[in-house]
């Protein structure tokens, strides 16, 4: 199971998460209204985890400039980006760079839009629908995802905390590949609680 820790910013905290066994991807948010916005390149960047740049309705040029500065392995699109935009961005990314598209969920009807992106992204990230952009810290009903019949693998995010270890382990779907952790594992915005993350991972990755 892939474990992505998102909303990173502080160099020492990035280094701590990077050395935790069981963390696979680390996300950096480039959306100025976010309390986890990354304004400059940290003094330390992940050496063991895949680096994921998270963008909301950004231009291709902005994404590519950030990708060059941070050395991103993956790009996560968290806004209203169209399938055509995803295809355009992919054409500019180096071979091997992968795209993640967030789909906000409240009902099974929200899954219909995944059909539009099947051929132009590598992963979906199913998130709790909320006003604006960014996480609500709340979970949606994961049973809705049983209606997902696409072939693109997905991760789940939104309000996952250390108390949800058994729920994560029990969830089954042929395309379910991982989870995205953020606010429920923080001491403050963009400052992760290493002890909590380690405890959680040891429960879901025995």
C-alpha angles and dihedrals in degrees: 000000000000115000115199119188109200136191099046124162116139115089098221092046091048089053091050093051091044091059095048112110110237101030111116110172133028123202130213119195122221100183109114097212090057119101085222095054114145109220098176141014109279119235088247128040127186116281097178104030126067111256115234123193113208117206136177116207092325124159122257090246093054092048093048093048091051091045090055093048096046102031094233119197092194139022122216118201110205103172138058096303112159126228088250090056090050090052092047092049092047090054090059098044121092118255110280097030109125134210127222119192122200117221116192113223135204101136141008089264089070088066091066092082091062088078089067092057102039094105100039108046134054100212139015122219111206110209135178109265113243141155113287122353131310134047126318095202087236130113126233123214104281090199086076088072091068084078091061109106100168127120098230112102118238145204126209125226139166126096097350110160138175090268090063096069095109092045091053092048092049096049113102132186128141092239098041108115108156156337136254118221127198135126099024089061097050135107088193134347109304092003112105127205103236094194093055093047092049092049092050095048092050088056097049097035105042 
